């Protein structure tokens, strides 16, 4: 409680809020301090007071053979994961807790950590959470309290900067590849403001919004965005802006998007070493799309194909018989962690292709990967062919 109160003072809050749930990011091992903090809480008899889910850890506990990192670091990572379960947290091990059946309702106050989970809860669900980080997250879970500040307050949720889609072709507007690229652009140019996107199709899906939000939170510090006509607090532009004019407006063209797309790639065009998708964790709908794109084909020998997801989604694809289909196609499903935070992809020469702006942003520094950013369809076809394939009609200004 002293830590929560200290945060409240730092944020200028004069009261605390009851929060209904928490999502803890601190279960991912980042060094000895991560373990010391959690094990001190366990030794002291602490227990979470509210339903609390856990972000990815350092290991895939269901498939430990996938781990290729330092043994000692792996053992500490496992101890850390065990410590948080001992505190009463649910062993969900996913960066996408909003894909669980029990997710926050509109206007509900929660204390979520993990950048993409925060932005999804605020933007897509209309729940309310500030950008909580390691240690603060579990303190809020134990006390059931958080400062009445930041994005918990209505006056701080008003949109301030408008991104208008200008002349972007209809096909690109509806393709999944648009959303991580647009998110990366918005995050890099928003600063501390709340962005509003105008011009997205009304048919935009939750998975597309997930990719957009993850991009904004990786390249910037966005905790909330509004999409006019799509997200719950933005039925109109006026509503998204809280009845005021925008502080700034930015026109987004296809050429702008192409530049950002290119910036997400660091590798050479050949050879293709692996494909990694599922960052944030893949949903059931994304697995259905993957199987459709594979169309019965098999990944080329020598090319790794990895999909990260949560255990709850794994159970659903097992029930549908999809896990066996994917295994026969040469696709490996990773749970409990993600391939950009822990060494799973086998070493080798060449680039790793991904459809995730978040993966592309973090993987070069985290695991030393050369990255090729592409659409889902390009990732799958490239993996099947064993070489880089690009859709020549997807980006008209390319």
C-alpha positions in Angstrom: 0.0 0.0 0.0 2.9 2.4 0.6 4.0 1.8 -3.0 0.5 2.5 -4.3 0.2 5.6 -2.2 3.6 6.8 -3.4 2.5 6.4 -7.0 -0.7 8.3 -6.2 1.3 11.2 -4.8 3.6 11.2 -7.9 0.5 11.3 -10.2 -1.2 14.0 -8.2 -4.1 11.8 -7.2 -6.1 12.8 -4.1 -7.8 9.5 -3.7 -7.6 5.8 -4.6 -10.0 3.8 -6.7 -11.3 0.2 -6.2 -10.1 -1.9 -9.2 -12.0 -5.0 -10.2 -9.1 -7.0 -11.8 -5.4 -6.8 -12.5 -3.0 -8.1 -15.2 0.6 -8.5 -14.1 3.5 -8.0 -16.4 6.2 -8.4 -13.7 6.1 -12.2 -14.1 8.5 -12.0 -17.1 12.0 -12.3 -15.8 14.2 -9.3 -16.4 16.9 -10.0 -13.8 17.4 -10.8 -10.2 15.4 -7.9 -8.9 12.3 -9.3 -10.6 12.7 -12.5 -8.6 13.7 -10.8 -5.3 10.6 -8.6 -5.3 8.1 -11.4 -6.0 9.7 -13.9 -3.6 9.7 -11.3 -0.8 5.9 -10.9 -1.3 5.5 -14.7 -1.2 7.6 -14.9 2.0 5.5 -12.2 3.6 2.3 -14.1 3.0 0.9 -11.8 0.4 -2.2 -12.8 -1.7 -3.9 -10.9 -4.5 -7.2 -9.4 -3.5 -8.9 -9.3 -6.9 -8.9 -11.6 -10.0 -5.4 -11.3 -11.4 -4.1 -12.7 -14.7 -0.5 -13.1 -15.7 1.4 -11.9 -18.7 3.9 -14.1 -20.6 6.7 -15.6 -18.7 10.3 -16.5 -19.8 9.4 -20.1 -20.7 6.8 -22.1 -22.5 6.0 -24.4 -19.6 4.0 -26.8 -21.8 6.8 -27.1 -24.3 10.0 -26.6 -22.3 12.2 -28.2 -25.0 11.7 -25.1 -27.2 13.8 -22.9 -24.8 17.3 -22.2 -26.2 18.5 -19.7 -23.6 20.9 -19.8 -20.7 19.9 -22.6 -18.2 20.3 -20.4 -15.1 18.2 -17.6 -16.5 15.6 -20.2 -17.5 15.5 -21.6 -14.0 15.1 -18.1 -12.5 12.4 -17.4 -15.0 10.5 -20.5 -13.9 10.9 -19.6 -10.2 9.5 -16.2 -11.0 6.5 -17.7 -12.7 5.9 -20.0 -9.8 6.1 -17.1 -7.3 3.3 -15.2 -9.0 1.1 -18.3 -9.0 1.8 -18.7 -5.3 0.4 -15.1 -4.8 -2.9 -16.4 -6.1 -2.6 -15.1 -9.7 -4.2 -17.1 -12.5 -1.6 -18.9 -14.6 -2.9 -17.5 -17.8 0.5 -16.6 -19.3 -0.8 -14.4 -22.1 -0.2 -10.9 -23.3 -3.8 -10.9 -24.5 -6.0 -11.3 -21.4 -8.8 -9.6 -23.3 -9.2 -12.9 -25.2 -10.2 -14.7 -22.0 -13.9 -15.1 -21.4 -13.8 -12.9 -18.3 -12.8 -9.5 -19.6 -13.6 -6.0 -18.2 -16.8 -4.3 -19.1 -17.2 -0.7 -20.4 -16.3 1.9 -17.8 -14.9 -0.7 -15.3 -11.7 0.3 -13.5 -8.8 -2.2 -13.7 -5.1 -2.2 -13.1 -3.5 -3.8 -16.1 0.1 -3.9 -17.1 1.6 -5.0 -20.5 1.4 -2.3 -23.1 -0.9 -3.9 -25.7 -3.3 -5.2 -23.0 -3.5 -1.7 -21.6 -4.3 0.0 -24.9 -6.8 -2.7 -25.8 -8.7 -2.5 -22.5 -9.0 1.3 -22.7 -9.6 1.6 -26.4 -11.6 -1.5 -27.6 -13.3 -2.5 -24.4 -13.8 1.0 -23.0 -12.5 -0.2 -19.6 -10.2 2.2 -17.6 -6.6 1.5 -16.7 -3.5 3.6 -16.5 -0.2 2.4 -18.0 0.9 0.3 -15.0 4.3 -1.3 -15.0 6.2 -4.1 -13.2 5.9 -4.1 -9.4 3.1 -1.5 -9.4 0.8 -4.1 -11.1 1.1 -6.7 -8.4 0.8 -4.1 -5.6 -2.5 -2.9 -7.1 -3.6 -6.6 -7.3 -2.7 -7.2 -3.6 -4.4 -4.0 -2.4 -7.3 -3.9 -4.9 -6.5 -0.2 -5.2 -5.1 2.2 -7.8 -4.7 6.0 -8.0 -7.6 8.0 -9.3 -5.5 9.6 -12.0 -4.5 9.3 -15.6 -6.7 7.3 -17.9 -9.0 6.4 -15.0 -10.4 9.9 -15.3 -12.8 10.9 -18.0 -11.2 14.3 -18.6 -7.9 12.5 -19.6 -9.5 10.3 -22.1 -10.5 13.0 -24.6 -8.8 12.6 -28.0 -6.3 15.3 -28.8 -4.6 14.5 -32.1 -6.4 13.3 -35.2 -4.9 11.0 -37.8 -7.0 11.2 -41.0 -6.7 8.5 -43.6 -6.2 10.2 -47.0 -6.4 8.4 -50.3 -5.6 5.0 -48.9 -7.0 2.3 -51.3 -10.0 0.4 -50.1 -8.1 -3.0 -50.3 -5.3 -1.8 -48.1 -7.8 -0.2 -45.6 -9.3 -3.6 -45.1 -6.2 -5.7 -45.1 -4.7 -6.9 -41.8 -1.3 -5.5 -42.7 -2.5 -1.9 -42.5 -3.2 -1.9 -38.8 0.2 -2.7 -37.3 1.8 -0.2 -39.7 -0.7 2.5 -38.9 -0.2 1.8 -35.2 3.5 2.1 -35.5 3.1 5.4 -37.3 0.7 6.8 -34.7 2.7 5.7 -31.7 5.8 7.4 -33.1 4.0 10.7 -33.8 1.6 11.0 -30.9 3.8 11.7 -27.9 1.8 12.0 -24.7 -1.5 12.8 -26.4 -4.6 10.6 -27.0 -4.8 9.8 -30.7 -8.0 9.6 -32.8 -8.1 7.7 -36.1 -10.6 8.9 -38.7 -11.3 6.9 -41.9 -11.1 3.2 -40.8 -13.7 0.8 -42.1 -16.7 0.3 -39.8 -16.1 -3.4 -40.3 -12.7 -3.2 -38.5 -12.3 -6.3 -36.4 -11.0 -6.7 -32.8 -7.9 -8.5 -34.1 -7.1 -5.5 -36.4 -7.6 -3.1 -33.5 -5.4 -5.3 -31.4 -2.6 -5.0 -34.0 -3.1 -1.2 -34.2 -3.0 -0.8 -30.5 0.1 -3.0 -30.1 1.9 -0.9 -32.7 1.0 2.4 -31.0 2.2 1.1 -27.6 5.5 -0.3 -28.9 6.7 2.7 -31.0 5.2 5.2 -28.5 3.5 5.4 -25.1 -0.1 5.3 -26.2 -2.5 3.9 -23.6 -5.7 4.8 -25.3 -6.8 5.5 -28.9 -10.1 6.3 -30.5 -11.3 5.1 -33.9 -14.2 7.1 -35.1 -17.3 4.9 -35.6 -15.4 1.8 -34.4 -14.4 2.1 -30.8 -16.9 2.6 -28.0 -16.0 6.1 -26.9 -15.9 7.4 -30.5 -19.3 7.1 -32.1 -18.4 10.4 -33.8 -15.3 12.6 -34.2 -16.9 15.2 -31.9 -17.5 12.6 -29.2 -13.9 11.3 -29.5 -12.6 14.8 -29.0 -14.9 15.5 -26.1 -16.7 18.3 -27.9 -13.5 20.3 -28.5 -11.3 20.9 -31.5 -8.2 18.8 -32.0 -4.9 20.1 -30.8 -3.3 18.7 -34.0 -4.2 17.0 -37.2 -2.1 14.6 -39.3 -3.0 13.4 -42.8 -1.9 9.7 -43.4 -1.2 8.8 -47.0 -0.3 5.5 -48.6 3.3 6.9 -49.1 3.5 7.6 -45.3 2.4 4.0 -44.6 5.0 2.5 -47.1 7.8 4.4 -45.4 6.8 3.1 -42.0 6.4 -0.4 -43.4 9.9 -0.3 -44.7 11.3 1.0 -41.4 10.0 -2.2 -39.7 12.3 -4.4 -41.7 16.0 -4.7 -40.8 17.0 -7.9 -42.6 18.0 -8.7 -46.1 15.6 -10.1 -48.6 17.1 -13.6 -48.6 17.3 -16.3 -47.2 14.2 -16.8 -45.1 15.1 -18.4 -41.8 11.7 -18.5 -40.0 8.3 -16.9 -39.7 6.9 -15.7 -36.3 3.3 -14.5 -35.9 1.1 -14.2 -32.8 2.4 -11.0 -31.2 0.2 -10.1 -29.4 -1.0 -13.7 -28.9 -3.0 -15.2 -31.7 -6.8 -15.4 -31.4 -9.0 -18.2 -32.5 -10.0 -16.2 -35.6 -6.3 -15.7 -36.5 -5.7 -19.5 -36.3 -8.7 -20.0 -38.6 -7.2 -17.5 -41.0 -3.8 -19.2 -40.8 -5.3 -22.6 -41.7 -7.2 -21.1 -44.6 -4.0 -19.4 -45.9 -2.0 -22.6 -45.6 -4.7 -24.4 -47.7 -3.3 -27.8 -46.9 0.3 -26.8 -47.9 3.3 -27.6 -45.8 6.0 -25.2 -44.7 9.3 -25.6 -46.7 11.9 -27.8 -45.0 14.5 -25.6 -43.2 12.1 -22.8 -42.5 10.7 -22.5 -39.0 7.2 -21.3 -38.5 6.1 -20.2 -35.0 2.7 -19.0 -33.7 2.5 -17.7 -30.1 -0.8 -17.9 -28.2 -2.3 -18.4 -24.8 -3.3 -21.7 -23.2 -7.0 -20.9 -23.4 -6.7 -20.5 -27.2 -4.6 -23.6 -27.4 -7.3 -25.7 -25.8 -9.8 -24.3 -28.4 -7.7 -25.2 -31.4 -7.0 -28.6 -29.9 -10.8 -29.2 -29.6 -11.3 -28.3 -33.2 -8.5 -30.6 -34.5 -6.5 -27.6 -35.8 -3.4 -28.3 -33.7 -2.8 -31.5 -35.5 -3.4 -29.8 -38.9 -0.8 -27.2 -38.0 1.7 -29.8 -36.8 1.3 -31.7 -40.1 1.9 -28.4 -41.9 5.2 -27.8 -40.0 3.8 -25.0 -37.8 5.0 -24.9 -34.1 2.6 -23.4 -31.5 4.3 -21.6 -28.6 2.4 -20.9 -25.4 3.1 -19.1 -22.1 5.7 -16.8 -23.7 6.6 -15.1 -27.0 9.4 -15.6 -29.5 10.6 -12.0 -29.3 11.2 -12.1 -25.5 12.9 -15.5 -25.1 15.2 -17.5 -27.4 13.1 -20.1 -29.2 13.7 -19.6 -32.9 16.7 -21.7 -33.9 19.9 -19.8 -34.7 20.9 -19.5 -38.3 21.6 -17.3 -41.3 18.8 -15.2 -42.7 15.8 -13.1 -41.7 12.7 -13.8 -39.7 9.4 -12.7 -41.3 6.6 -11.4 -39.1 3.2 -9.6 -39.5 3.6 -7.9 -36.1 4.9 -4.3 -35.7 5.5 -5.1 -32.0 7.7 -8.1 -32.9 9.5 -6.2 -35.5 10.2 -3.3 -33.1 11.6 -5.4 -30.2 13.1 -8.6 -31.8 16.3 -7.0 -33.2 17.5 -5.9 -29.7 15.9 -8.7 -27.7 17.0 -11.7 -29.6 19.3 -10.3 -32.3 17.0 -11.2 -35.2 17.0 -9.7 -38.6 13.4 -8.8 -39.4 11.2 -8.8 -42.5 7.8 -7.2 -41.9 5.0 -8.5 -44.1 1.3 -9.3 -44.3 -0.1 -12.5 -42.9 -0.6 -13.9 -46.5 2.9 -12.9 -47.4 4.3 -14.7 -44.3 2.5 -17.9 -45.0 3.2 -18.1 -48.8 6.9 -17.2 -48.2 7.1 -20.0 -45.6 5.6 -22.5 -48.0 7.8 -21.4 -50.9 10.9 -21.2 -48.7 11.8 -17.8 -50.1 10.5 -14.2 -49.7 7.3 -13.5 -51.6 5.6 -10.1 -51.8 2.1 -9.3 -53.0 2.8 -6.8 -55.9 -0.7 -5.4 -55.7 -1.0 -4.8 -51.9 0.9 -1.5 -51.7 0.0 0.6 -54.8 2.6 3.4 -54.1 5.4 0.9 -53.5 
